[in-house]
Amino acid sequence: MTTFEFYTRQYMGDYIPEAQFPYYARRAEKKLEDYRVIYGLRPQKYVNRAEEMAQCAIADAMYEFDQEDARRGFHAPEAGGKDGGYTAPEELSATTLFLRERYFRDMASDFLVFGKL
């Protein structure tokens, strides 16, 4: 799992507060593990520490979506669990969930190639 120091110094992230970073990093790491099994992943050429960069990008997107949900008054019932478990707010439509998942893959694809060799 990546660190907050990597997030701020290498990825140049400044959106997720330090206290909340471990939760979002765990969720993003789990998402990448799922992608690795489903799609197969390999680093983009010339990208250093590609998986950590992708993890930071996904964590940023997850944090942004959670902030948007909170502004709308939606709250995920399992957000903040020790294991990084997450359930999307019930109020979100299937289309919204699909588009968010696609966005996570798009963010990761800046750093990783999807598809087995």
Secondary structure, DSSP 8 states (H G I E B T S, - for coil): ---HHHHHHTS---SS-GGGHHHHHHHHHHHHHHHHHHT-EEE-TT-TTHHHHHHHHHHHHHHHHHHHHHHTT---TTTT-TT------TTS-HHHHHHHHHHHHHHHHTTEEES--
